Amino acid sequence: MTSNKLHKVFFTTLKNCIAATLLFTLLLSSCSSPNQQIPDVSGIKITLQTYRFDKDLYAVDSNQIGSGLQQLSVKYPDFLNFYLDTIQAFGIHGNYTDTSKAIQEGLKVFLTYKDYVELEDTILKHYPDTKDVDAELTQGFQFMKYYFPAYHVPRVMYVSLGLKNLPAFTIDTAILGISLDMFLGEQYPYYRSVGIFDYQAPHLRKSYIPVDAFRVVYTHDHPVVTDDRTLIDLMIQKGKEQYFLHKVLPNTPDSVLFGFSQPQVEWCNENEALIYNFFIRNCLLYNKDAQSVMPYVNDGPFTPGIPASGKIKTTPGNLGTWLGYRIVCAYVSQHPKMTLAALCGNNIDPAKFLDEARYRPK
């Protein structure tokens, strides 16, 4: 890089840091919380179609898998092959014959191997039925229809993926898949063996199913764009996602929505200015280096650089997402007529978004 280019990069970075520092100095009062008035959606009728694909698959006779798959293809014409070939990568491709190598060496192992069978048995113990989960999802979809009247409610497929760490997924807008094997509670002994860490424990509970489900519903239309993005851009993107989740799951506590402990939520609320000041002092808001900024908008064991205090032993990871949510709340308070659909589809420049939010950390 030439000397002139180095000077240009240096002064651009310095300018951003100074501007951010001046902005923080001017922000003296607290950020407004979102309007907590919950709309009445009881009159919105939702007929949620749910299927226990995991039960149906494990009910197949392992000695007659071919004919069993033919029967399943009638019940799941637009899901069975996606599950077998796209998600599980068995490579069956509609060849439902017992002599198929893909069936013998792939699916049959999944249906008969001791560890997978025990996993399905554990799922059945935790989820003999899904009535309570169905009820939460139904209410969430009522709020979806309230905010997005043209929204088409997908069918819900409950599956087991053998601990592939894919909690929820969508197939276009027609199907929402939920992997019950990823919601067996933090005490399930085999999560560590597939690379799931202790700090992810809140995500493994039944209470987190609606959060993961509606997160993938949101990201289907609004995927997070990470390439060449500043931290403030990522924070606002993730903040919008959280704002959406707060709207469609308004009775779900922040500890579940963010995957924090309740003491960590309280610590965040009590230290909002400290958190924002950390990003300002370290000139992080306009940093584009992925290695530097991604830990602040992804789950992690703690937030680098911010020490714990008070009742908590570690700061929660993903503090950038939490702060992004607070900034989005402030933006909405400045634009009270903005609909949720308009907010989600708003691609305003992040620096302008922050400026118009008039965010004031308390």
C-alpha positions, 0 to 999 in steps of 0.5 A, a space after each residue: 500500500 502506498 504512503 498516500 493510501 496509508 494516510 487516507 486509511 488512517 485519517 478516515 479511521 480517525 475521523 470515524 472514531 472522533 465522530 463516534 466519540 462526539 456522538 456518545 458525548 451528546 447522548 445523555 439520556 436513556 434509550 427508549 424501550 419499544 412500545 410494550 403494548 401487545 396487540 390482541 390477536 385472539 381473533 386471528 384464526 390460525 390452523 397450524 399443521 404439524 407433523 411428527 416426521 421423526 415418529 413416522 420415519 422410525 416407524 418404518 420396518 428396517 427390513 422393508 425400508 423401500 416400501 416404507 419410504 414409498 408410503 412416506 412419500 405419499 404423506 410427505 411428497 414435498 419433504 421426504 426427498 429434501 430430508 433424505 438427500 438435502 439435509 441428511 445427504 443419504 443420496 437416495 434420490 427417489 430410489 426406494 429399493 432395499 438393495 440400494 446402497 444409499 439405503 443400506 449404508 445410509 438410512 438403514 444405519 440411521 434407523 438401526 444404529 444404537 446411538 440413533 435409536 436411543 436418540 429417538 427414544 430420548 426425543 419421545 420421552 421429552 416430546 411424547 407430543 408437541 401440544 405446548 410447542 404447537 400452542 406457542 408457535 400458533 400464537 407466534 403465527 397469529 402475531 405474524 399475520 397481524 404484522 404481515 397480513 399476507 403471510 402464509 403460515 407454513 406446515 411444521 415438520 418435527 424431525 430428528 437429524 442425529 445431532 447435526 446442530 441444525 435446530 430449525 430450517 425452512 424450505 421456501 415459505 411452505 415448510 418450517 422444520 424443527 429438529 427436536 434432537 437439538 432441544 433435549 435440555 443442557 443435561 443431555 450428555 452427547 451435545 459436547 461430543 458434537 461440538 456444542 459448548 456450555 454457553 449454548 445451554 439456553 438454546 437447548 431448552 424447549 422454551 427456545 424452540 419458538 425463538 429458533 423457529 421464528 428466527 429462521 422465518 425472519 432470516 429466510 427473507 432477511 438474511 444477515 449480510 456479513 461481507 465487508 460490513 461494519 460492526 454498526 451495520 451488523 448490530 443493526 441487522 441483528 437488532 432488527 432480527 431481535 426486534 422482530 422476535 420481540 414483536 412476534 413472541 411478546 410474552 417471551 422474556 429477554 433471557 430466552 430471546 437473547 439466550 442470556 441468563 436473567 442476571 446477565 439481562 439485568 446486568 445489560 440493562 444496568 450497564 447500557 452506557 458502559 457497553 456502548 462506551 466500550 464500542 466507542 472507546 475502542 473505535 469498533 462501530 465502523 470496524 470491518 475486520 470480521 475477526 475483530 467484530 463478529 464475536 460481538 454479534 455471535 453467541 460466545 462464552 463472554 464478550 471480549 474486553 468487557 469484564 463482568 461485575 456485580 452478580 454475573 461471573 461472565 459477561 454474555 456473548 453477543 452483546 453487539 446484538 443486544 445493543 443493536 436491539 436497543 438502537 433499533 428500539 430507539 429508531 422506532 421510537 423516533 419513527 412511531 408510524 413505521 410498520 414492522 414490515 417497513 422496518 425489516 425491509 429498511 436498508 437505510 445506511 447504518 450511520 444514518 440509521 444510528 443518527 436518526 435513532 438518536 440513541 441515548 444509552 442510560 
